[in-house]
């Protein structure tokens, strides 16, 4: 519950590190990297963009869904005819890890700034449900502000975090309903730690006493 965490103490690793809990960034179908990065962690949480094809089924092999979870990004296989494994936490909610007395709140989804390109890409198609609806986002905000989790995880970051991030060349800051909903959540509740992926970089910084951590792979 210490809100004065020094960002310089955050350690990132592209190799397996023995830990009680690890956060894994965007995998984009590289199942071998996922297996390697989660191999020494008792608990792991993958932050979205795990897979953009039905190869997601590989994710469940040799992994206990009680300990290893993931949320949706904007590149995950969101077709209505695909059944996600029990490892998926769903759209939003709270993952309680009783062993650590830890509550992790989560919100899935993000917008694709390259939506037009992906609408014609058969290998990495755009999904119209890549972001939660306005109603679901509001329900998520209500739930998380009431439960006040110690940690919040999301695929993308709230608006306030973007001054500290390297944005994609040629696009700049593209606001979306998910980004603004996350900003509304942050206005209501500032957790000790907020972890996210999506931007393909390793960064740690403080905003209003909350430590934000962006995780690359």
N, CA, C and O of each residue as an XYZ file, in Angstrom:
868
protein
N       0.816     -1.210      0.000
C       0.000      0.000      0.000
C       0.854      1.265      0.000
O       0.311      2.362      0.132
N       2.162      1.145     -0.143
C       3.036      2.315     -0.197
C       2.917      2.979     -1.558
O       3.224      2.368     -2.581
N       2.471      4.234     -1.571
C       2.287      4.926     -2.837
C       3.498      5.776     -3.208
O       3.376      6.701     -4.010
N       4.633      5.485     -2.652
C       5.845      6.225     -2.988
C       6.897      5.285     -3.566
O       8.085      5.411     -3.268
N       6.463      4.363     -4.376
C       7.388      3.406     -4.974
C       8.275      4.124     -5.980
O       7.785      4.875     -6.824
N       9.557      3.897     -5.890
C      10.521      4.509     -6.790
C      10.499      3.763     -8.127
O      10.793      2.568     -8.150
N      10.161      4.427     -9.245
C      10.115      3.735    -10.533
C      11.430      3.093    -10.939
O      11.435      2.118    -11.691
N      12.544      3.625    -10.453
C      13.849      3.065    -10.829
C      14.099      1.697    -10.203
O      15.046      1.004    -10.573
N      13.248      1.311     -9.257
C      13.414     -0.010     -8.639
C      12.696     -1.107     -9.425
O      12.841     -2.289     -9.111
N      11.924     -0.724    -10.445
C      11.206     -1.709    -11.251
C      12.182     -2.414    -12.180
O      12.964     -1.765    -12.875
N      12.137     -3.737    -12.193
C      13.036     -4.535    -13.017
C      12.254     -5.226    -14.132
O      11.222     -5.849    -13.884
N      12.751     -5.111    -15.353
C      12.148     -5.760    -16.503
C      13.071     -6.881    -16.978
O      14.291     -6.789    -16.839
N      12.485     -7.935    -17.536
C      13.306     -9.038    -18.012
C      12.644     -9.701    -19.211
O      11.433     -9.925    -19.227
N      13.463    -10.013    -20.221
C      12.993    -10.785    -21.372
C      13.328    -12.262    -21.202
O      13.099    -13.065    -22.107
N      13.860    -12.610    -20.063
C      14.196    -14.000    -19.756
C      13.421    -14.437    -18.521
O      13.017    -13.586    -17.729
N      13.201    -15.731    -18.332
C      12.467    -16.195    -17.152
C      13.143    -15.770    -15.857
O      14.359    -15.896    -15.710
N      12.360    -15.273    -14.935
C      12.848    -14.860    -13.626
C      11.964    -15.517    -12.577
O      10.738    -15.453    -12.670
N      12.562    -16.136    -11.599
C      11.788    -16.797    -10.556
C      11.043    -15.734     -9.752
O      11.650    -14.800     -9.230
N       9.722    -15.885     -9.658
C       8.921    -14.896     -8.951
C       7.613    -15.515     -8.494
O       7.181    -16.551     -9.000
N       6.992    -14.854     -7.523
C       5.674    -15.287     -7.066
C       4.588    -14.853     -8.045
O       3.611    -15.572     -8.254
N       4.761    -13.672     -8.644
C       3.779    -13.140     -9.581
C       4.509    -12.355    -10.662
O       5.329    -11.488    -10.359
N       4.213    -12.656    -11.915
C       4.831    -11.914    -13.011
C       3.757    -11.384    -13.949
O       2.700    -11.993    -14.115
N       4.047    -10.237    -14.558
C       3.181     -9.642    -15.566
C       3.892     -9.770    -16.911
O       5.052     -9.382    -17.046
N       3.201    -10.307    -17.888
C       3.789    -10.597    -19.198
C       3.113     -9.722    -20.246
O       1.886     -9.645    -20.306
N       3.918     -9.070    -21.064
C       3.393     -8.159    -22.070
C       2.912     -8.858    -23.328
O       2.640    -10.059    -23.324
N       2.811     -8.095    -24.399
C       2.220     -8.564    -25.655
C       3.048     -9.700    -26.264
O       4.239     -9.536    -26.528
N       2.417    -10.835    -26.480
C       3.095    -12.018    -27.010
C       2.887    -12.156    -28.513
O       3.793    -12.586    -29.227
N       1.712    -11.799    -28.993
C       1.393    -11.863    -30.418
C       1.726    -13.226    -31.031
O       2.486    -13.328    -31.994
N       1.145    -14.245    -30.456
C       1.216    -15.623    -30.974
C       2.533    -16.336    -30.702
O       2.691    -17.495    -31.084
N       3.479    -15.672    -30.051
C       4.753    -16.324    -29.751
C       4.569    -17.165    -28.486
O       4.976    -16.769    -27.394
N       3.954    -18.318    -28.658
C       3.620    -19.176    -27.526
C       4.872    -19.631    -26.781
O       4.860    -19.754    -25.557
N       5.946    -19.879    -27.518
C       7.181    -20.315    -26.867
C       7.701    -19.261    -25.900
O       8.180    -19.591    -24.815
N       7.609    -17.989    -26.293
C       8.042    -16.914    -25.389
C       7.156    -16.872    -24.158
O       7.641    -16.691    -23.041
N       5.858    -17.039    -24.362
C       4.956    -17.040    -23.211
C       5.322    -18.161    -22.242
O       5.447    -17.936    -21.038
N       5.491    -19.359    -22.774
C       5.810    -20.501    -21.914
C       7.110    -20.259    -21.161
O       7.224    -20.589    -19.980
N       8.093    -19.679    -21.853
C       9.382    -19.432    -21.219
C       9.266    -18.373    -20.136
O       9.797    -18.544    -19.038
N       8.574    -17.278    -20.439
C       8.482    -16.174    -19.488
C       7.674    -16.538    -18.245
O       7.915    -15.998    -17.166
N       6.719    -17.451    -18.394
C       5.890    -17.830    -17.250
C       6.414    -19.056    -16.512
O       5.837    -19.475    -15.508
N       7.489    -19.621    -17.000
C       7.931    -20.925    -16.502
C       8.358    -20.917    -15.039
O       8.203    -21.924    -14.349
N       8.894    -19.794    -14.551
C       9.393    -19.752    -13.177
C       8.489    -18.951    -12.244
O       8.865    -18.658    -11.109
N       7.309    -18.603    -12.721
C       6.382    -17.813    -11.912
C       5.283    -18.699    -11.347
O       4.690    -19.505    -12.066
N       5.015    -18.545    -10.058
C       3.905    -19.293     -9.477
C       2.591    -18.789    -10.055
O       1.729    -19.577    -10.443
N       2.443    -17.450    -10.111
C       1.275    -16.824    -10.727
C       1.769    -15.937    -11.868
O       2.839    -15.334    -11.780
N       0.986    -15.866    -12.932
C       1.318    -14.929    -13.999
C       0.038    -14.339    -14.575
O      -1.022    -14.965    -14.566
N       0.170    -13.122    -15.074
C      -0.944    -12.445    -15.719
C      -0.433    -11.821    -17.010
O       0.395    -10.910    -16.991
N      -0.938    -12.325    -18.130
C      -0.558    -11.799    -19.435
C      -1.519    -10.670    -19.792
O      -2.728    -10.800    -19.603
N      -0.987     -9.563    -20.308
C      -1.703     -8.298    -20.376
C      -2.426     -8.055    -21.692
O      -2.724     -6.906    -22.019
N      -2.713     -9.093    -22.448
C      -3.444     -8.941    -23.699
C      -2.554     -9.029    -24.915
O      -1.332     -8.933    -24.810
N      -3.182     -9.217    -26.095
C      -2.461     -9.499    -27.330
C      -1.603    -10.747    -27.172
O      -0.447    -10.795    -27.592
N      -2.203    -11.739    -26.560
C      -1.540    -13.038    -26.444
C      -1.451    -13.696    -27.809
O      -0.403    -14.220    -28.188
N      -2.546    -13.666    -28.542
C      -2.612    -14.433    -29.773
C      -3.625    -13.808    -30.719
O      -4.651    -13.289    -30.280
N      -3.344    -13.856    -32.009
C      -4.312    -13.354    -32.977
C      -4.814    -14.460    -33.891
O      -5.208    -14.201    -35.028
N      -4.802    -15.681    -33.402
C      -5.299    -16.805    -34.187
C      -5.755    -17.906    -33.245
O      -5.633    -17.784    -32.026
N      -6.274    -18.963    -33.807
C      -6.757    -20.069    -32.988
C      -5.622    -20.814    -32.291
O      -5.881    -21.741    -31.525
N      -4.391    -20.435    -32.537
C      -3.257    -21.043    -31.834
C      -3.309    -20.737    -30.338
O      -2.502    -21.253    -29.564
N      -4.258    -19.900    -29.939
C      -4.408    -19.611    -28.519
C      -4.633    -20.883    -27.714
O      -4.354    -20.916    -26.515
N      -5.130    -21.919    -28.355
C      -5.343    -23.192    -27.653
C      -4.039    -23.753    -27.102
O      -4.040    -24.514    -26.134
N      -2.924    -23.371    -27.729
C      -1.623    -23.821    -27.239
C      -1.330    -23.264    -25.850
O      -0.538    -23.820    -25.089
N      -1.982    -22.166    -25.546
C      -1.748    -21.477    -24.275
C      -2.033    -22.364    -23.066
O      -1.370    -22.250    -22.035
N      -3.022    -23.247    -23.199
C      -3.457    -24.010    -22.039
C      -2.533    -25.182    -21.721
O      -2.600    -25.747    -20.630
N      -1.685    -25.542    -22.654
C      -0.868    -26.727    -22.435
C       0.109    -26.536    -21.275
O       0.874    -25.573    -21.237
N       0.063    -27.460    -20.351
C       0.992    -27.481    -19.214
C       0.883    -26.254    -18.310
O       1.809    -25.950    -17.558
N      -0.254    -25.546    -18.384
C      -0.447    -24.384    -17.512
C      -1.715    -24.574    -16.690
O      -2.768    -24.921    -17.224
N      -1.603    -24.344    -15.395
C      -2.737    -24.453    -14.495
C      -3.517    -23.147    -14.521
O      -2.981    -22.098    -14.165
N      -4.782    -23.204    -14.941
C      -5.563    -21.972    -15.091
C      -5.871    -21.293    -13.762
O      -6.345    -20.157    -13.753
N      -5.616    -21.955    -12.652
C      -5.788    -21.303    -11.347
C      -4.708    -20.253    -11.124
O      -4.940    -19.246    -10.455
N      -3.531    -20.491    -11.683
C      -2.374    -19.650    -11.403
C      -1.975    -18.748    -12.573
O      -1.285    -17.748    -12.374
N      -2.395    -19.088    -13.768
C      -1.929    -18.355    -14.955
C      -3.128    -17.827    -15.731
O      -3.957    -18.595    -16.219
N      -3.207    -16.507    -15.837
C      -4.366    -15.841    -16.416
C      -3.939    -14.874    -17.519
O      -2.766    -14.525    -17.646
N      -4.937    -14.447    -18.320
C      -4.678    -13.387    -19.293
C      -5.949    -12.583    -19.513
O      -7.052    -13.050    -19.226
N      -5.780    -11.370    -20.025
C      -6.907    -10.529    -20.406
C      -6.849    -10.304    -21.917
O      -5.852    -10.628    -22.561
N      -7.918     -9.749    -22.473
C      -7.959     -9.440    -23.899
C      -7.199     -8.161    -24.207
O      -7.207     -7.206    -23.431
N      -6.543     -8.167    -25.364
C      -6.013     -6.933    -25.927
C      -6.861     -6.550    -27.129
O      -8.061     -6.819    -27.157
N      -6.243     -5.926    -28.114
C      -6.955     -5.591    -29.349
C      -6.550     -6.483    -30.516
O      -7.009     -6.277    -31.639
N      -5.694     -7.475    -30.263
C      -5.289     -8.410    -31.308
C      -5.696     -9.841    -30.986
O      -5.287    -10.769    -31.684
N      -6.486    -10.034    -29.949
C      -6.850    -11.399    -29.564
C      -8.010    -11.919    -30.403
O      -8.764    -11.155    -31.006
N      -8.125    -13.227    -30.420
C      -9.103    -13.895    -31.276
C     -10.484    -13.741    -30.665
O     -10.845    -14.490    -29.757
N     -11.268    -12.773    -31.154
C     -12.536    -12.424    -30.533
C     -13.736    -12.859    -31.370
O     -14.839    -12.345    -31.183
N     -13.534    -13.789    -32.278
C     -14.661    -14.290    -33.064
C     -15.679    -14.971    -32.157
O     -15.292    -15.657    -31.211
N     -16.967    -14.797    -32.423
C     -17.993    -15.382    -31.550
C     -18.001    -16.900    -31.534
O     -18.546    -17.505    -30.611
N     -17.400    -17.530    -32.549
C     -17.421    -18.993    -32.600
C     -16.199    -19.622    -31.930
O     -16.000    -20.835    -31.991
N     -15.378    -18.776    -31.285
C     -14.178    -19.314    -30.632
C     -14.363    -19.320    -29.122
O     -14.763    -18.315    -28.535
N     -14.074    -20.443    -28.501
C     -14.202    -20.579    -27.050
C     -12.844    -20.374    -26.388
O     -11.899    -21.115    -26.658
N     -12.749    -19.378    -25.531
C     -11.489    -19.102    -24.847
C     -11.321    -20.048    -23.653
O     -12.305    -20.443    -23.028
N     -10.083    -20.405    -23.343
C      -9.832    -21.307    -22.206
C     -10.098    -20.611    -20.876
O     -10.293    -19.397    -20.813
N     -10.101    -21.408    -19.824
C     -10.391    -20.877    -18.484
C      -9.343    -19.881    -18.009
O      -9.566    -19.174    -17.026
N      -8.226    -19.817    -18.678
C      -7.179    -18.862    -18.306
C      -7.630    -17.416    -18.517
O      -7.100    -16.505    -17.881
N      -8.597    -17.200    -19.401
C      -9.048    -15.840    -19.693
C      -9.915    -15.303    -18.564
O     -10.858    -15.963    -18.126
N      -9.587    -14.095    -18.093
C     -10.322    -13.493    -16.982
C     -11.632    -12.843    -17.420
O     -12.481    -12.547    -16.580
N     -11.807    -12.619    -18.714
C     -13.032    -11.986    -19.185
C     -12.871    -10.493    -19.383
O     -11.755     -9.975    -19.414
N     -13.995     -9.805    -19.518
C     -13.981     -8.391    -19.881
C     -13.469     -7.485    -18.768
O     -12.656     -6.595    -19.019
N     -13.931     -7.702    -17.555
C     -13.500     -6.879    -16.416
C     -13.874     -7.601    -15.132
O     -14.720     -8.495    -15.132
N     -13.239     -7.206    -14.046
C     -13.532     -7.835    -12.764
C     -12.364     -7.718    -11.807
O     -11.509     -6.846    -11.965
N     -12.327     -8.591    -10.817
C     -11.270     -8.604     -9.807
C     -10.769    -10.034     -9.644
O     -11.552    -10.951     -9.396
N      -9.477    -10.213     -9.783
C      -8.835    -11.505     -9.530
C      -8.279    -11.451     -8.117
O      -7.349    -10.694     -7.840
N      -8.844    -12.249     -7.228
C      -8.379    -12.301     -5.844
C      -7.360    -13.417     -5.683
O      -7.670    -14.586     -5.912
N      -6.156    -13.060     -5.293
C      -5.130    -14.057     -4.983
C      -5.025    -14.109     -3.465
O      -4.279    -13.345     -2.851
N      -5.777    -15.014     -2.879
C      -5.904    -15.061     -1.420
C      -4.576    -15.364     -0.738
O      -4.334    -14.914      0.382
N      -3.726    -16.118     -1.405
C      -2.423    -16.468     -0.833
C      -1.617    -15.226     -0.473
O      -0.879    -15.225      0.512
N      -1.758    -14.162     -1.274
C      -1.027    -12.917     -1.048
C      -1.926    -11.817     -0.490
O      -1.476    -10.691     -0.279
N      -3.197    -12.143     -0.251
C      -4.173    -11.133      0.158
C      -4.146     -9.957     -0.814
O      -4.087     -8.795     -0.414
N      -4.192    -10.296     -2.109
C      -4.010     -9.319     -3.177
C      -5.236     -9.305     -4.085
O      -5.704    -10.351     -4.535
N      -5.746     -8.110     -4.343
C      -6.845     -7.935     -5.287
C      -6.321     -7.226     -6.531
O      -5.785     -6.120     -6.456
N      -6.487     -7.885     -7.673
C      -6.064     -7.307     -8.947
C      -7.310     -7.010     -9.780
O      -8.001     -7.929    -10.222
N      -7.591     -5.734     -9.992
C      -8.687     -5.351    -10.852
C      -8.223     -5.304    -12.296
O      -7.072     -4.963    -12.567
N      -9.105     -5.642    -13.223
C      -8.688     -5.689    -14.625
C      -9.803     -5.205    -15.539
O     -10.989     -5.362    -15.249
N      -9.380     -4.607    -16.665
C     -10.278     -4.216    -17.749
C      -9.605     -4.612    -19.057
O      -8.467     -4.222    -19.315
N     -10.296     -5.376    -19.870
C      -9.753     -5.825    -21.152
C     -10.029     -4.810    -22.260
O     -10.833     -3.890    -22.107
N      -9.335     -5.010    -23.381
C      -9.649     -4.290    -24.606
C      -8.841     -3.039    -24.846
O      -8.238     -2.477    -23.932
N      -8.840     -2.613    -26.103
C      -8.170     -1.387    -26.550
C      -8.600     -1.132    -27.992
O      -9.138     -2.013    -28.663
N      -8.350      0.087    -28.451
C      -8.625      0.392    -29.857
C      -7.374      0.175    -30.693
O      -6.256      0.342    -30.206
N      -7.565     -0.198    -31.949
C      -6.456     -0.377    -32.885
C      -6.303      0.886    -33.720
O      -7.215      1.266    -34.455
N      -5.157      1.531    -33.605
C      -4.940      2.747    -34.388
C      -4.752      2.414    -35.873
O      -4.890      3.288    -36.729
N      -4.436      1.146    -36.176
C      -4.293      0.710    -37.571
C      -5.530     -0.071    -38.027
O      -5.425     -1.029    -38.793
N      -6.675      0.344    -37.555
C      -7.935     -0.348    -37.848
C      -8.153     -0.514    -39.358
O      -8.543     -1.594    -39.802
N      -7.913      0.523    -40.145
C      -8.165      0.454    -41.585
C      -7.327     -0.633    -42.242
O      -7.835     -1.382    -43.077
N      -6.048     -0.732    -41.878
C      -5.190     -1.768    -42.450
C      -5.685     -3.146    -42.076
O      -5.727     -4.048    -42.912
N      -6.062     -3.311    -40.810
C      -6.434     -4.636    -40.330
C      -7.781     -5.102    -40.853
O      -8.078     -6.296    -40.802
N      -8.589     -4.203    -41.346
C      -9.871     -4.598    -41.927
C      -9.689     -5.384    -43.223
O     -10.621     -6.041    -43.688
N      -8.494     -5.319    -43.806
C      -8.213     -6.080    -45.027
C      -7.127     -7.130    -44.809
O      -6.639     -7.728    -45.768
N      -6.748     -7.357    -43.557
C      -5.679     -8.297    -43.228
C      -6.296     -9.603    -42.741
O      -6.891     -9.649    -41.665
N      -6.155    -10.660    -43.528
C      -6.780    -11.940    -43.154
C      -6.016    -12.633    -42.037
O      -6.576    -13.495    -41.360
N      -4.753    -12.282    -41.826
C      -3.945    -12.919    -40.795
C      -4.042    -12.206    -39.440
O      -3.846    -12.819    -38.390
N      -4.339    -10.939    -39.479
C      -4.462    -10.145    -38.248
C      -5.697     -9.255    -38.380
O      -5.573     -8.033    -38.463
N      -6.878     -9.855    -38.401
C      -8.088     -9.079    -38.698
C      -8.509     -8.164    -37.559
O      -8.235     -8.422    -36.387
N      -9.185     -7.086    -37.945
C      -9.757     -6.179    -36.956
C     -11.033     -6.792    -36.399
O     -11.797     -7.420    -37.132
N     -11.267     -6.607    -35.085
C     -12.456     -7.134    -34.435
C     -13.298     -5.972    -33.935
O     -12.803     -5.112    -33.207
N     -14.568     -5.941    -34.321
C     -15.416     -4.820    -33.930
C     -15.662     -4.774    -32.427
O     -16.074     -3.745    -31.892
N     -15.407     -5.899    -31.742
C     -15.584     -5.930    -30.287
C     -14.253     -5.856    -29.549
O     -14.138     -6.357    -28.431
N     -13.245     -5.238    -30.163
C     -11.941     -5.118    -29.510
C     -12.005     -4.203    -28.287
O     -11.179     -4.322    -27.382
N     -12.982     -3.291    -28.253
C     -13.213     -2.463    -27.080
C     -14.545     -2.854    -26.442
O     -15.483     -3.253    -27.132
N     -14.614     -2.734    -25.118
C     -15.879     -2.950    -24.445
C     -16.863     -1.836    -24.822
O     -16.461     -0.745    -25.227
N     -18.135     -2.130    -24.683
C     -19.155     -1.126    -24.959
C     -19.106     -0.028    -23.895
O     -18.499     -0.205    -22.839
N     -19.742      1.091    -24.177
C     -19.809      2.180    -23.191
C     -20.460      1.700    -21.893
O     -20.007      2.049    -20.803
N     -21.510      0.908    -22.011
C     -22.195      0.408    -20.817
C     -21.298     -0.514    -20.001
O     -21.251     -0.418    -18.775
N     -20.581     -1.414    -20.690
C     -19.687     -2.334    -19.979
C     -18.538     -1.577    -19.323
O     -18.131     -1.907    -18.209
N     -18.023     -0.577    -20.003
C     -16.940      0.221    -19.415
C     -17.419      0.947    -18.170
O     -16.691      1.030    -17.181
N     -18.634      1.471    -18.209
C     -19.157      2.145    -17.020
C     -19.365      1.153    -15.890
O     -19.079      1.457    -14.732
N     -19.863     -0.035    -16.221
C     -20.023     -1.067    -15.191
C     -18.675     -1.454    -14.592
O     -18.569     -1.697    -13.390
N     -17.650     -1.510    -15.434
C     -16.306     -1.839    -14.953
C     -15.798     -0.758    -14.006
O     -15.230     -1.067    -12.958
N     -16.001      0.504    -14.367
C     -15.589      1.614    -13.501
C     -16.297      1.524    -12.158
O     -15.670      1.676    -11.110
N     -17.593      1.280    -12.188
C     -18.362      1.189    -10.943
C     -17.847      0.058    -10.061
O     -17.674      0.233     -8.855
N     -17.605     -1.099    -10.664
C     -17.137     -2.257     -9.896
C     -15.781     -1.997     -9.265
O     -15.577     -2.293     -8.087
N     -14.852     -1.448    -10.036
C     -13.482     -1.285     -9.537
C     -13.362     -0.139     -8.542
O     -12.543     -0.208     -7.626
N     -14.156      0.905     -8.698
C     -14.109      1.983     -7.706
C     -14.719      1.525     -6.379
O     -14.348      2.021     -5.315
N     -15.643      0.588     -6.449
C     -16.231      0.050     -5.219
C     -15.300     -0.947     -4.544
O     -15.182     -0.954     -3.319
N     -14.638     -1.790     -5.332
C     -13.782     -2.839     -4.759
C     -12.400     -2.327     -4.377
O     -11.727     -2.927     -3.538
N     -11.966     -1.216     -4.987
C     -10.680     -0.583     -4.666
C      -9.524     -1.595     -4.626
O      -8.933     -1.819     -3.570
N      -9.211     -2.190     -5.751
C      -8.127     -3.180     -5.779
C      -6.762     -2.532     -5.551
O      -6.563     -1.349     -5.827
N      -5.823     -3.345     -5.036
C      -4.457     -2.872     -4.805
C      -3.742     -2.577     -6.112
O      -2.930     -1.656     -6.205
N      -4.066     -3.392     -7.137
C      -3.421     -3.317     -8.442
C      -4.504     -3.277     -9.504
O      -5.512     -3.974     -9.392
N      -4.304     -2.470    -10.528
C      -5.168     -2.505    -11.706
C      -4.312     -2.891    -12.899
O      -3.194     -2.400    -13.059
N      -4.840     -3.770    -13.732
C      -4.174     -4.115    -14.989
C      -5.143     -3.843    -16.133
O      -6.355     -4.012    -16.002
N      -4.584     -3.424    -17.236
C      -5.362     -3.175    -18.444
C      -4.450     -3.407    -19.634
O      -3.236     -3.537    -19.483
N      -5.042     -3.457    -20.818
C      -4.180     -3.616    -21.990
C      -3.566     -2.273    -22.362
O      -2.354     -2.181    -22.560
N      -4.385     -1.236    -22.459
C      -3.852      0.090    -22.746
C      -3.875      0.934    -21.477
O      -4.324      0.480    -20.424
N      -3.391      2.156    -21.587
C      -3.248      3.025    -20.416
C      -4.291      4.136    -20.424
O      -4.819      4.476    -21.483
N      -4.593      4.706    -19.262
C      -5.453      5.895    -19.232
C      -4.749      7.096    -19.861
O      -3.530      7.099    -20.030
N      -5.517      8.086    -20.194
C      -4.988      9.265    -20.893
C      -3.810      9.888    -20.168
O      -2.832     10.275    -20.808
N      -3.880      9.994    -18.845
C      -2.858     10.704    -18.073
C      -1.477     10.078    -18.193
O      -0.476     10.747    -17.937
N      -1.401      8.809    -18.576
C      -0.112      8.119    -18.649
C       0.625      8.386    -19.950
O       1.816      8.094    -20.056
N      -0.061      8.933    -20.937
C       0.528      9.001    -22.277
C       1.643     10.025    -22.429
O       2.435      9.937    -23.367
N       1.716     10.985    -21.533
C       2.839     11.928    -21.583
C       4.165     11.231    -21.324
O       5.223     11.755    -21.673
N       4.114     10.067    -20.720
C       5.335      9.338    -20.362
C       5.649      8.185    -21.323
O       6.594      7.427    -21.102
N       4.857      8.058    -22.381
C       5.016      6.932    -23.289
C       5.497      7.383    -24.664
O       5.236      8.508    -25.089
N       6.188      6.505    -25.337
C       6.590      6.730    -26.729
C       5.436      6.265    -27.615
O       5.113      5.078    -27.652
N       4.820      7.204    -28.324
C       3.665      6.881    -29.146
C       4.100      6.406    -30.524
O       5.211      6.683    -30.977
N       3.207      5.692    -31.173
C       3.537      5.098    -32.466
C       3.754      6.186    -33.521
O       2.960      7.119    -33.642
N       4.824      6.049    -34.267
C       5.179      7.022    -35.299
C       4.071      7.116    -36.349
O       3.569      6.103    -36.834
N       3.706      8.338    -36.685
C       2.707      8.551    -37.715
C       1.277      8.597    -37.214
O       0.365      8.926    -37.972
N       1.068      8.267    -35.929
C      -0.279      8.255    -35.384
C      -0.478      9.284    -34.274
O      -1.516      9.943    -34.216
N       0.502      9.422    -33.403
C       0.339     10.318    -32.269
C      -0.671      9.770    -31.277
O      -0.888      8.560    -31.199
N      -1.285     10.665    -30.523
C      -2.250     10.264    -29.503
C      -3.631     10.112    -30.136
O      -4.219     11.080    -30.617
N      -4.131      8.890    -30.127
C      -5.466      8.605    -30.658
C      -6.356      8.248    -29.478
O      -6.230      7.164    -28.909
N      -7.241      9.140    -29.112
C      -8.115      8.907    -27.958
C      -9.206      7.902    -28.332
O      -9.644      7.836    -29.480
N      -9.624      7.136    -27.353
C     -10.666      6.143    -27.581
C     -11.548      6.072    -26.345
O     -11.213      6.630    -25.301
N     -12.667      5.387    -26.468
C     -13.552      5.268    -25.309
C     -12.901      4.464    -24.193
O     -13.160      4.710    -23.015
N     -12.042      3.484    -24.565
C     -11.353      2.711    -23.532
C     -10.373      3.583    -22.766
O     -10.344      3.557    -21.536
N      -9.567      4.356    -23.490
C      -8.607      5.251    -22.845
C      -9.297      6.218    -21.898
O      -8.829      6.439    -20.781
N     -10.402      6.792    -22.338
C     -11.090      7.786    -21.517
C     -11.824      7.134    -20.342
O     -11.961      7.744    -19.281
N     -12.295      5.898    -20.527
C     -12.904      5.177    -19.405
C     -11.861      4.860    -18.345
O     -12.128      4.978    -17.149
N     -10.673      4.459    -18.784
C      -9.597      4.198    -17.832
C      -9.201      5.480    -17.100
O      -8.853      5.445    -15.920
N      -9.257      6.600    -17.801
C      -8.970      7.890    -17.164
C     -10.022      8.207    -16.101
O      -9.694      8.693    -15.019
N     -11.273      7.929    -16.416
C     -12.337      8.154    -15.437
C     -12.148      7.270    -14.209
O     -12.363      7.705    -13.077
N     -11.744      6.030    -14.444
C     -11.466      5.120    -13.333
C     -10.336      5.659    -12.462
O     -10.419      5.628    -11.235
N      -9.285      6.152    -13.105
C      -8.146      6.684    -12.351
C      -8.531      7.922    -11.559
O      -8.025      8.137    -10.457
N      -9.427      8.742    -12.114
C      -9.903      9.919    -11.374
C     -10.618      9.501    -10.090
O     -10.549     10.199     -9.078
N     -11.302      8.360    -10.138
C     -12.073      7.883     -8.991
C     -11.230      7.090     -8.002
O     -11.462      7.153     -6.795
N     -10.240      6.335     -8.518
C      -9.460      5.459     -7.643
C      -8.038      5.362     -8.162
O      -7.811      4.964     -9.304
N      -7.082      5.729     -7.319
C      -5.655      5.634     -7.669
C      -5.046      4.448     -6.918
O      -4.773      4.553     -5.722
N      -4.831      3.332     -7.599
C      -4.253      2.169     -6.933
C      -2.772      2.397     -6.645
O      -2.183      3.373     -7.107
N      -2.196      1.508     -5.896
C      -0.756      1.576     -5.671
C       0.012      1.321     -6.963
O       1.033      1.953     -7.232
N      -0.506      0.375     -7.762
C       0.194     -0.060     -8.972
C      -0.805     -0.232    -10.104
O      -1.898     -0.762     -9.905
N      -0.423      0.223    -11.303
C      -1.225      0.029    -12.515
C      -0.284     -0.516    -13.581
O       0.704      0.131    -13.928
N      -0.586     -1.702    -14.101
C       0.284     -2.370    -15.071
C      -0.465     -2.537    -16.389
O      -1.646     -2.887    -16.397
N       0.219     -2.288    -17.496
C      -0.418     -2.395    -18.805
C       0.612     -2.796    -19.857
O       1.816     -2.762    -19.603
N       0.130     -3.176    -21.038
C       0.989     -3.544    -22.162
C       0.738     -2.599    -23.326
O       0.766     -1.380    -23.157
N       0.489     -3.162    -24.523
C      -0.016     -2.463    -25.705
C       1.004     -1.598    -26.429
O       0.989     -1.554    -27.659
N       1.895     -0.905    -25.714
C       2.755      0.101    -26.337
C       4.144     -0.433    -26.685
O       4.969      0.301    -27.230
N       4.407     -1.685    -26.381
C       5.650     -2.359    -26.769
C       6.890     -1.603    -26.288
O       7.803     -1.303    -27.058
N       6.889     -1.310    -25.001
C       8.046     -0.651    -24.391
C       8.025     -0.922    -22.892
O       6.971     -1.185    -22.313
N       9.171     -0.857    -22.285
C       9.292     -1.009    -20.830
C       9.481      0.369    -20.210
O      10.495      1.028    -20.438
N       8.511      0.794    -19.436
C       8.587      2.101    -18.783
C       7.940      2.008    -17.414
O       6.989      1.250    -17.221
N       8.451      2.776    -16.462
C       7.845      2.880    -15.133
C       7.897      4.341    -14.708
O       8.933      4.994    -14.832
N       6.768      4.854    -14.203
C       6.688      6.262    -13.830
C       5.525      6.455    -12.858
O       4.606      5.639    -12.800
N       5.582      7.537    -12.105
C       4.536      7.860    -11.137
C       3.608      8.933    -11.678
O       4.059      9.897    -12.297
N       2.319      8.769    -11.447
C       1.322      9.796    -11.713
C       0.412      9.860    -10.490
O      -0.261      8.884    -10.158
N       0.396     11.002     -9.829
C      -0.450     11.214     -8.657
C      -0.263     10.121     -7.601
O      -1.225      9.714     -6.949
N       0.959      9.654     -7.438
C       1.244      8.679     -6.417
C       1.053      7.237     -6.822
O       1.403      6.335     -6.061
N       0.503      6.993     -8.007
C       0.356      5.633     -8.516
C       1.546      5.289     -9.399
O       1.926      6.075    -10.266
N       2.131      4.122     -9.184
C       3.213      3.656    -10.041
C       2.608      2.994    -11.263
O       1.932      1.973    -11.144
N       2.844      3.562    -12.434
C       2.419      2.976    -13.699
C       3.602      2.202    -14.290
O       4.725      2.704    -14.339
N       3.331      0.981    -14.736
C       4.364      0.151    -15.351
C       3.849     -0.351    -16.695
O       2.845     -1.058    -16.768
N       4.550      0.025    -17.746
C       4.259     -0.480    -19.089
C       5.221     -1.623    -19.372
O       6.432     -1.484    -19.202
N       4.672     -2.755    -19.806
C       5.465     -3.972    -19.986
C       5.538     -4.331    -21.459
O       4.509     -4.515    -22.110
N       6.742     -4.432    -21.982
C       6.965     -4.990    -23.307
C       6.814     -6.500    -23.172
O       6.294     -6.974    -22.162
N       7.255     -7.261    -24.160
C       7.180     -8.718    -24.002
C       8.020     -9.153    -22.823
O       8.090    -10.345    -22.521
